[in-house]
Amino acid sequence: MVNLAFDGSFIHFATSFVNAGQEAIIENAPTVIRSLIELTSYPYMMVIRETAIQCLGAMSELPHARIYPMRIQVLQAITKALDDPKRAVRLEAVKCRLAWTV
């Protein structure tokens, strides 16, 4: 279980890895995806949920063999995010769901 009491540094860390350090992310894709899935329902800050969903969308471009086993869990989490009270989160959830289903 990920400790969700933080200042958003994990999301910044994950975003920079997805953009710059794909090798490390590819090796640890299941762990990173699980952590991001938990953050999609973070109750205290909309920006955390929105950025976690953006990161999951970016992760959909990693090699299929590494991310496919996590596909069902990601889509379930994104489906829940489609009912988020914040419009920005719902919009990112739609984009992410499209990225993971195509």
N, C-alpha and C positions, 0 to 999 in steps of 0.2 A: 504494500500500500504506500502510495506517495504521500509525503507530508505536504499538505496543501497550504500550510501557514508559511508563506514566503512573500517576497516583494515582486514577484514576476520574473525573477532572474532565470528560472528554469525555461520559461518561454523564450526569453531573449537568447539563452544558450542554445535551445533547440533550433530556433530560427536561423541563427548564424551557422550552426552545423549543417542544416539542410541546404543552405546557400553555398557554403564554403568547404565543408568537410564530409562530403558524401560517403567516403569510404568508412568512416567511423559510424555514421548513421546506418549504412547498409549492414554492417556487422551487428549493430545493436537495434535494428529496426523493431523487433517485437517489444522490447523494453520501452523504447521511446514512444511507440504507438500506444501501448497500454497507459503510459503516464499522460499522454495527450488526451486519451479517451476520458480519463478521470477528470481532467481539467475542463472538458467541455461542459460539465455540470457544476463548475465552481460557483457557489451561490453569492459570493460577496462582491465580485467585480465583473462587469460586463466585458471589459477589455481582455480579461484572462480567457473567458469563454470564446470570444471572437478570435483571438490570436491562436488559441489551441486548435480551433477549427481550421484556420488558415494554414497552420503547420501540417495538419492532417491532409489538407488538400495538396500541399506541396509534396508530401510523402507519397502520394499516389503515383508520382513519376519515378520512383525508385524501381529497381528491377522487380518484375512481377513475381518471381519465385520467392523473394524475401518478404513481400507484403501480402501476397494472396492469402496465407493462412489467417491473417488478421482482418480480412475484408468484412466478414459477417459482424464482428464486434464493432468495427468502425461504422458500418452502416446502421447498426442499432443505436449507437450513441448519437449519430447525426440525425437519425429520425426523431429522437427525443429533443434534440436542439431545434428542430423545426417548429416546436411549440414554445420556444423561449419567448418571454415577454418583450424582449428588445428586438427591434426590427433589424438592426445591424447584424445581430447574431443569427437571426433566421436567414438573412441574405447570404451570409457566409456558409451556413449549413446547406443551402441549396446548391451553391457553387461546389462545395466539397462532395456532396452526394453525387453530383454530376461527374466530378473527376474520378470518383471511385467506382462508378457504374459503367463508365465508357471504356 
